[in-house]
Each structure stands twice: as structure tokens, then as C-alpha cells.
């Protein structure tokens, strides 16, 4: 019987948390990582002060039981910090399981439904700061899916005019060769955002994300009756009740959850399968700060799920690749993941502190029409 022997946490730059689980079998260990913008220390506290003592000695094969019992330790459940802490633990356990049996994690969750995952690239420049050049450059890498999020005025009238102008210019420049999405981040009131969505219809968005914040989730049904533009939401979901109702209502087209915010790979796998029978696709969010091991766990999920769409991706810096080896190769607009055991990653523990050199870009952008 192989058990959890030691759990180590590494609080790093750019709000990154790495978690390593060592087992009772010498040389068998696993890694997980998350990034929680602005509140990353809460994850380390959750792991160190509340989960470690509970998990030491548990069998590594009992991934589902560990997830469920860890979640119900407290009367207050499904908060973002606990979910992210559980995600790091969950990733590490799946990594261990794959290494133990000599299989890639995607093989353990049902195998590949596709050879590679299409990339959704986030573009944050505006028309005056190089947006057109950026998309043209990415097109040379055969990337087709773009999340267009330039900095804009949060006032409804100005915001609506600006995003319509951006979409109009991009369609004029690139035609239908690109799939364009936009994240409203809940900035506008329901009536304001509906007016903007109607003006965007002629540009055929791939999806429009978070036209309403989570607390206004019931407005999605009203939006569905007003437009055929595909709607996406989920990146700020943390509680099952936030997706348990909206999926069967078919009020959205694309689920944009971040796997760590909802509790990790184990939970995200269930959510993805829940959405599949009614053709709601996934396009997993990378969060405000993409975390490398988490992003690979997300990729294994996208390789497996039949209803998986493009995965949000940011090319890792040389600082990250000096620490994390085995990250996917981006080629012809797709991510190709290796088939090595576990997540197929090699973490340089002695170089982890290099991640403290990552720049911090923490901007408050969730206006939520307040």
C-alpha cells in the first residue's frame, strides 16, 4: 500500500503555488500548481494548515475519496481558496497515479478523443497599440481562435462603441479566417450588454463571455431569446450550483470554467461530461495568470473530452521553461502534449525560486456593473 508521506508547498512569483506530494515509495512523487491572483497565500495556508495533516497516510489510489472528504472537512465548502488547494493536491495525485502505472493521465481518464488541442490566444492590445499586427503574427503560426480583450472605457456607451469598432476592423482586415471572442467580464448592466451584443451580431463572434456576472446568471435565458450569438461563462464559477442549472437550461454554448477554481481535474472531468450530451462545449479558462502544471492538466482533459473546444493558452516564458520541462509544443495552432507517464513534466526543484522573477501584472478589471 503506497501512501502520502509528505506534502510540500512553494509560494512563488506571479501568484504561483506549486505543491509536491512525496509517497511512501521512494522516488514516487507528483506535482500540482495553481495561480490565484491576489490571494495566493490563502492556498498555501489551506494546504499547510488544513489539508496536510488530514492527508498524510492516505492511500494515493483513493483520489476521489480524498477529494470528497477534503471538501467536506469544513461546514463552508467550495470557496475559491479551498478549491484551488484541492486542485493542486488533485493534480499531484493524478501525476503520481500515472507514474505508478506508467501511463499518461489522459490514458487514465479514458484516452484521447483527439491528437492535439486547438489554441485560444488572448490578445489584450487595442487598435492603436498593435492588435492587428499581433493577430497577423499569430496567424503565421496558424492560430485561428482569438480572445479579444483590449483595454477599454468601462462606461457603457463608450465601451459598446469601442468593442464594435474593434470587431468591425478585425473582420474587415482578416475576414472569416479568424474566430473572434470577447470577454465582457460582467462590466455592463443586463440591458446595456444586450444592446452591445445586438450590434456585434453582424460580426459573427465565436463566443461572448460573461455578458453577465455569476450573480446575474438567470439573465442568460433572456439573452438566449434575443440573440443567436454563442454565449460563454464559467471562469468565476466555484460552486456546483452555478453550472448544475445553466447547463440543462441550454442557456449557454461554451463552458469557460477554470479547473482549479472548481476544484481540480477530478471535478472538471465530471463537469465536462455533464455538458457533453447536450452539445455544450468546453473552452477551459487559463485564469488571470496561467499556471504551468495546471495548464497541462487542463490539456489532458481537453484531449479526452469529446466536447472540448479550444483551450486558452499563453506561451510560457523562458523562466518557466527553465523550471518546468515537458510542456506542450504549440504547432500549427494546436497544442501537442507528450505521452510520458503522469503529466509528463520534469520539475527542477532547485530552480523553482527562478519563478520569483516573474513579473506581476495585477489589474482590477472585474467591474461587474457596479
N, C-alpha and C positions, 0 to 999 in steps of 0.2 A: 504493500500500500504506500503510494507516494503522497506526501502531504506538503502543505505550505510551511516552510521553515522560517522565512524572513521576508519582510516587505520593506523596501527602501524607497524613499521619495526624494526627488531632486527638483527644487524650486529654482527655475531658470529664467533667463531673459525673455522678453516679449510675452510675458504671462504664460510661459510654458511650464507644465508639470510632467515630469517623467516618473514612472513607477516601475520598479523591478521586483519581481517575485522570485525568490530562490526556493527550491524544493528540497526535500529530504534526500533526493537522489543527486549525488554530486555531479555538477556540470549541467544540470537541467534547470533552466530558468526561463522567464518570459518578461516581455516589456510591454508597457502601455503608455500612452501620452494623451494629454488634453491641453487645450489653451482656453482660458476663461478670462476674457478681457476685463481688467479692473478688479477682479475678485479671486484671483488665482490662489492666494494664500488660504482661502477657505477650503479649497480642495485638499491641500496638504494637511490642514487641520483635520478634515473629515477622515482622511486615510490614516494619519498618525494617531489621532486621539480617539477615534470611534470605531474604525474598522480593523486595524491591525490585530489587536488583542483578540477580537472576535474570530478572525480568520486563521490565525496561527494554529496549525494542527489539522486543519480541514483537508479532506482529500481533494486533489487537484482535478479529478474527473467530475466532481459534482458542481459543474459550472452553473447550472440552472438553480440548484438548491442554494448555492452561495449567493446568487443574485437576489433570489426571493427573500431569503432570511435576512440579508443585509438591508434590504429595502424596508422591511417591517420592524427593524430594531426600534425605531422611534415612532411615536404617535403621529409625528408630522413627516409626511412622505413626499417623494417626487419633487423635492426642491432642487434647483439647478446645481448647487454645490455638491449635494449628495449624489445626484445623477452622474455628474462628471467624475466624481471619485469612483463610483461604481464602474463607470465606463473604463477608466484606466485599469482597474482590477480585472474587469471582464476581458479586456484586450489581452492582458498579460496571461490570463488563464487559457484563452484560446491559443495564444502563441505557444505556451507550454504543451498543450494537448497535441498540437500539430508536430512539434519537435519530438514528442514522446513516441508518436506512431509513425513519424517520417512522412507526414502528409502536409500539403498546403492547407491553410484554414478553409479556403474556398472548397476544397475537396471534402472537408468535414461537414460543411453545411449544405451539401447537395451537389457540388460540382459546378462546372462552368456552363452558363447559358450562352456565353459569347467569349470570343478570344481577347477582346480588349474593350475598354470603356471610353466613349466619346467625351471630350473635354468641354466644359463650360468655363470660359475665361472671363473673369471680371475686369471691366475697363472703367477706370474712375477719372479719366481725363475728360475735359469738356472740348467743345468745338474750337475754342481759342487756344488750347494748350496741347494739341496733338492727338486728339481722339481718332481722326481719320487716318493719320499715319500709323497709329498703334494698331488699328484693326487691319490695315493693309499689310503690316508686318506680320501679324498673327495669321492672316490668310495665307501667307507664304509657307507657313507651317501646316497648312490645310485645316486650320481650326475653323469651324462653321458656327459654333454656338457662343454668343456673347451676352454677358450680363452688363448692361449699360447703366452705370451709376455715377454720372458726373456730379460734381458739386453744384448745387442749385439753391436758389432762394426758396425758403420754406413757406412763403406766402402763397396761398392757393392760386391766385391769378397769375403771378409771375412763374411759379413752378409749372403750372399747366402749359403756359406758352413756351417755356424753355424745353420741356421734355418733348413736346410735339415738334418743335423746331429740330431737336436732335434726331428724332426718328425720321423726320422728313428728309433731312440732309443725308442720313446714312442710307436710306432706301434709294435716294437719287444717286448716290455715289456707288453703292455696291449692289443695287437691285435685290433680287431674291436669292442671291448666293450666300447670304448670311441669315442666321436665325437670331433675332434680337429680343432680349428680355429686359425687364426693368423692375427694380425693387422700390416700391413706394415707401416702404418702412412705416406704414401707418401714419404718414405725415399729415394727410388731409382728412377732413370730415367725410362721412359717407356720401353726402350729396355733392361735395366738391370733387371727390375722386371719380364718381360716376360720370361727371361732365368731362373730365380729362380722358377717361377710358373711351368714351364715345368718340372723342376726337382722334384717338390713337388707332381706332379700328381699321382705317384705310391702309395702315402700315403693317398690318398682319403680325403683331408681336408673337413670338414663340410662347411667352407667358408674361403676365404681370403679377408680381409677387407682393404679398402683404398690402393689398389695397386697403385692408382693414387691420388694426391691431388685434391680438388674440381676444381681448375683452369684447370686441365687436364682431365676433366670429359669425354670429347669426345673420349678419348683413350679407354674407356670401350668397345665400339663397336669393335675395333680392337682386344682387348683381347678376346672377346666372340668368334671371328672367329678362335682363336688359341688354345683354351682350353675348356674343359668341367667342369673344377673346378668351383664350385659355387662362385660367387663374391658378396661382400657386400660393401656398402658405405652409407654415410649419417650422420655420427656423427658430422661433421662440417658444415652440411647444415644449412643455416639460411634464405635463400630466396626461395620462391616457385619455381622460375625458375630453381633451382638446382635439383628439383625432377620432375617437370612437363614434362621434356623431357626424362630423363633417364628411367622413369618407362614405358611409352608406347613403347620405343625402345627395351624393354626387354633385356637391356644390363647388368642388374644385377639380382641376385636371391633373395637377402636379403637386406632389408632397415634397416639401423642402426641408424636412427635419434635419437637425444636426445630430448625429448618432450619439454623441456624448451628452448633449442636453437632455435626451430622453432616456439615458441610462446605459448606452453601450451597444455593442454588436448584437448581443442576445436579444435585447428589446427591439432594436431596429429591424432585425430579421422578421420578427412577428408582425411589426407594423407594415413592412413591405409586402408580406404575404397576405395581410388583411386587405390591402388596397388592390392587389393584383386581379381578383376575379371580376372587378367592375372597371378594369382598364384605367385606373388611376396610376400614373407613372410616378416614379421617384426621381428626384434630382437633388441628391443629398447636399446640404449646405456645408461649406468649409468653415463656417463661423467667421467672426471678425479677424481671427488670427489662426491660420491653418496650422495644425499640429501634425508632425510627420507620421508617427505611428498610427494615430487616429485616422489620418487620410488614407493610409494603406488598408486599414481595417474596413474603411468605407468602400474602398475599391474592391476588396474581396466580396463584399456584399453586393455591389453593382455587377460584378462578374456573374454572380449566382442568380439574382432576381430577374425573372423574365420581363417584368415591367419596369426595369431600371432605364432611366434616361441618362442624359449627360451629367457628369459629376463636376461640380465646381472645383477648380484647381488653380493653384498659384505655383509657378515654377520655384522650387526650393533654391535658396541662396547657397553659395559655396560654403558658408559657415555651417549650414545644416548638413550638407552632403559630406563634410569632414567628420561629422559626428554620426550620421545615420547612413550606412551603406545598404545598397539593395533597393533603393526607391525606384518606383516605376519609370520606365522610359517613355517620354512623350514623342510619338512619331505619327505623322500624317493625321494629326488632330485626334489621336487616340492615346490612351494610357495602356501600356503593356506591363503587366505585373509578373515577376518571376514566380516559378513554381517550387521554390525551395520550401522545406518544412516550416510550419508556423506561418508567420507573415513574411518570412524570407529576408529579414533585416539583420544587419550586424551593427550593434550599438557600441561605439567607442566610449566606454565608461570614463576613461581618463581624459577624454576630450569634451565631456559634457559641459564643463564650465565655459567652453567657447560660445555656447548659446547665450551667455550673459552679454555678449557683444551685439546681439540682435537689436535693431532699433525699435523703439516703441512709438507707435502712432495711434494714440488713443483719443479718438474724437467722439463726442457725444452726438449721435445722429438720430436717435430714436425720439423724434418729436411727438409722435402719437397724437397729433392734432390738439395738443394742449396749449 
